[in-house]
Amino acid sequence: MARKRRSFSPPFKAKVALEAVREVKTISEIAQKHKLHATQINLWKKQLLEGAEDIFEDGRTKPTKETSNEPEAAELYEQIGRLKVQLEWLKKKVAQDGD
């Protein structure tokens, strides 16, 4: 029979990761205490350290290019130029075929 996969709550993950960051006990001791694998604890520790700067981020910052869904002005002008060239080509083609 297949074993059910364990899932952990975010508060538990944070608690374990903070224990690992404090380095009062070794990763092996923490793993034994919480019945986890050391790799899992190191992963949670890494995620905590990488995400810690987001906590102190100021919400007043301007959106970056990745978060903005609007295309840049240069891209729009480029598209307008391409469409104008296509339109002129089509007008010439229709005029030639009509004659």
N, C-alpha and C positions, 0 to 999 in steps of 0.2 A: 504494500500500500504506500502511496506517495505521501511524503511528509509535507505538511502545510508550511508555506513560506512565512516567516515571521516578519512583522512590520513594526516599526518603532515610531513613536510620536515625536514631533519636532522638539518639545521640551526635554524629552529623554535624550535625544541626540545632542542637544545643546549642553546638557548636564555632563554627559560623557566627554564631549569635545573639550569643554572647559577644564575638566579633570586632567585631560591629556595636555592641555596648554600650560596648566599650572606646574606640571612636572613634579608633583609631590610624590606620586607613585610612578612606577614604570608602566609602559604600555601593556606589558604582560600581566602585571598585577591588576590593572584596570580591566583588561579582557577577561581575566579569571573571575573577578568580582561580579561583572555584569553578564557573564557567559556569552561573550562576543569574540569575534576573531580580531586579531591585532590589526590586520589590514583594514577592516571596517572602521576601527577607531581612528586610524591614521587618515582615512578618507574624510571622516567627519571633522577631524581636526583641521585638515587642509581647507575644507569648505568653510569652516568657521573663520579661519584666518583670511581667506580670500574675500569673504563677504563682510568682514568687519568694517571696512571703510565705507560701505553703503549706509551704515547706521548713522554716521556723522555727516553724510552728504547734505548739502544745502538744497532745499527744494526750489530755490529761486533761480537755479541755473537755466540757461537757454537750452532748448532741445538740440541734440547733435544731429548730424546728417542721418545716422542710422534710425533714430526715433522719428524723424520727420517723414511724413508720407508724401509731401509735396516735392515735385521735381525741381531741380535748380533752374534758374533763368537761362543759363547757357544751353541746357538740354532743350528747353522749350524753343529758343531761337533756332537751334539746329534743326529741330523737327519742322518748324515753320519754313525754313529754307528748303528742306527736302520736299515738302508738300508743294511749295511754289514751283520748283523745278519740274515735279511730276505733272502739275497742272498745265504748265506751259508746253510740255512735251505732248500731253493729251490733246491740247488745243491744236497744235500743229498737225498731229496725226489725223484728227477729225477733219481738219481743213483739207488735207491732202486726199483723204479717202472720199470726201464729198465732191471733189472736182473731177 
